[in-house]
Structures are given as C-alpha cells and as structure tokens.
Amino acid sequence: MPTALKPRLRVLHGSEIALGPGKVALLDAIEESGTLAGAAQALEMSYMRVWKLVRTMNACFREPLVETSRGGTGHGKATLTDTGRAVRALYRAMDAACLQAAQPAWEELTSYLAPDRHT
C-alpha cells in the first residue's frame, strides 16, 4: 500500500461519537439498502449493532438522521431524513477540507519518511 494520509474526523457530542467515517458509511448503506438489516449485511455487522449506532446518531442530533418503520409482512424500512442527508454532506465537506488543509504539511512530512519498500 502506498504512503497515504487518512484522517478520521469524529464529531463528539458529550461522550458519544455522533458521527464519524463508520457512521457515515452506515448512512450510505441505509440509503442504498432501505433497511437496517440490509445495511448490517452490507457492512458485515450485526443488526443489533446497526440499530444501536442509529439510535446513538438520532439521539445526538436535534432531529433524527434515520427514520425507521417496523417490519411485518412488508418488512421494516429505514430511510435517511433530510437532516441525515444534510449532516452526511456536511461531514464529507469537513473531511475534504481537512485533507486540503493538511496537504502542505503532509507533503513536507513525506520527505522525512523512509522509502516505501512495497512499491
């Protein structure tokens, strides 16, 4: 693997991680699958873990990021709210800005790294 900079932004709300790269990936999986079970399968997580992460995210924001409906014959559904889509977009913008801000120092830092032996 080539040398790379991979910052991991986390939005803390009290002692909870309200949002981070894993939760953004979960939001993507929910939007893609339309269900918590489908998102869990796509991310190779348990349904209960996904449910817990969604509850944490929803509790950390003024409005829920994910709305769910119970199962039954049509099975349960999960959708991102407008707030969920907005928060996800803002997180991605912050992530891109972080990389851009770090770029000059990163370029200087790479001059101190040993040559990559795997390329």
Steps between C-alpha positions, in 0.01 A plus 500: 500500500645840410561763764181692571341741743164381635355732764196370687274785603265430786222724620467460876179586682576466868664160537331359188645487150212662316657462157815357350609308192333178613168667572512683167559163331198370692287790375609415145413133549158587644423728208613235254319203656194670649516280810710464812538128430626570149744760631622254764558235237680742266732613779539152651359613835233357721153648475516593868827691449347695211188573706714626789706726271185646344349566845823674607507720191131588531542590867799727432326727250199729542314307233544133412738409218323171431130418514394140540172317468428166658498177309213270436394357168680778311804487732646805666626800313764761578555828321725799547321816596579833339705573813686172454588587141607853599715379791664238279580762234643737761717223645637425152571871444689518832695186411603647164594832663709314758695320229550823308619687811744221589646469149794746532618353830440147366721567198777625729457207739532246218854623436593357842351156435719205409460374142203271451637147461175358365478692174 
